[in-house]
Amino acid sequence: MDKRLLILVFLISGFAFSQTTVTLQDQCNCEVLSGTAVTAAGGTTPTGADIGDIYVNTNTGVIYFWDGNSWELTSSDNQQLQNFNFNGATNSLELTIENGNTVSVDLSALNNAGTDDQ
């Protein structure tokens, strides 16, 4: 056999075997699911997942994992404060954080008129 042909065969076979694709499922030994069914932490659908399975919401890109009881966030996001308002009539503080989420805090228990004269 011609040496050039032999070298060509080794180059082609070496190139064909050197390409390996590793998926997330291979790395985590889990099933990776996707869709729009899981939209918040604590959800229980879709069912039939095994502990450690991953779910990617295809609308938001948020990744959840199955802890055996529910789908939970893989990480958290420190929300940024956008605005706050205090309602003196109700002694309520309303905080608006990023993405339009609002949190209200009832401060009426702190209203002890006449006990603090500073």
C-alpha positions in Angstrom: 0.0 0.0 0.0 1.3 3.4 -0.9 2.5 5.4 2.2 0.5 8.5 1.1 -2.7 6.5 1.0 -2.0 5.0 4.4 -1.3 8.5 5.9 -4.5 9.8 4.4 -6.6 6.9 5.9 -5.1 7.6 9.4 -5.8 11.4 9.1 -9.4 10.8 8.1 -10.1 8.2 10.7 -8.4 10.3 13.4 -10.5 13.4 12.5 -13.7 11.4 12.5 -13.1 10.0 16.0 -11.8 13.2 17.6 -15.2 15.0 17.5 -17.2 14.4 20.6 -20.3 16.2 21.7 -21.0 16.4 25.4 -24.5 17.4 26.4 -25.7 18.8 29.8 -27.6 15.6 30.3 -24.2 13.7 30.0 -22.5 16.0 32.5 -25.2 16.1 35.2 -26.6 12.6 34.8 -30.1 14.1 34.7 -32.9 14.7 32.3 -33.2 18.2 30.8 -36.8 19.2 30.2 -38.0 22.4 28.5 -41.2 24.3 27.8 -43.4 26.9 29.5 -45.1 24.8 32.2 -42.8 25.8 35.1 -43.1 29.5 35.7 -42.2 29.9 39.4 -40.4 28.1 42.1 -42.5 25.7 44.1 -44.4 24.3 41.1 -45.1 20.6 40.8 -45.9 20.2 37.1 -44.7 18.7 34.9 -44.7 15.5 37.0 -42.6 12.4 36.7 -39.2 14.1 37.2 -36.4 12.5 39.2 -34.3 14.4 41.8 -31.8 16.6 40.0 -33.7 16.9 36.7 -33.5 20.3 35.1 -36.3 22.4 33.5 -35.6 25.3 31.2 -38.5 27.7 30.7 -38.2 28.5 27.0 -40.1 31.9 27.4 -38.0 33.4 30.2 -34.8 31.3 30.1 -35.1 30.6 33.8 -33.6 27.3 34.9 -35.2 25.2 37.7 -34.3 21.9 39.3 -36.5 19.1 40.8 -35.7 18.6 44.5 -38.0 15.6 44.9 -41.1 17.7 45.8 -41.2 20.7 43.5 -39.3 22.7 40.9 -36.9 25.2 42.5 -34.7 28.0 41.2 -31.1 27.1 40.5 -30.0 30.6 41.6 -31.5 33.7 43.0 -31.6 37.3 41.8 -30.9 40.2 44.1 -33.8 42.5 43.2 -33.0 46.2 42.8 -35.2 48.7 44.5 -36.9 50.9 41.9 -39.3 53.1 44.1 -40.8 53.3 47.5 -43.8 55.2 49.0 -45.0 55.6 52.5 -48.7 56.0 53.2 -49.1 57.8 56.5 -52.8 57.1 56.8 -52.3 53.3 56.8 -48.7 53.3 58.1 -47.7 51.1 55.1 -44.5 51.2 53.2 -44.7 50.0 49.6 -41.5 49.0 47.8 -41.3 48.5 44.0 -38.5 46.3 42.9 -37.3 45.5 39.4 -39.6 43.6 37.0 -42.6 45.4 38.4 -42.9 43.4 41.6 -44.3 45.2 44.6 -43.9 44.5 48.3 -45.9 46.1 51.1 -44.7 46.4 54.7 -47.2 47.2 57.5 -45.5 49.5 59.9 -48.5 50.3 62.1 -47.1 48.3 65.0 -44.3 50.9 65.2 -46.9 53.7 65.8 -46.7 54.2 69.5 -47.9 57.8 69.8 -46.9 59.5 73.1 -44.2 56.9 74.1 -41.3 58.4 72.2 -40.6 62.1 72.6 -37.4 62.3 70.7 
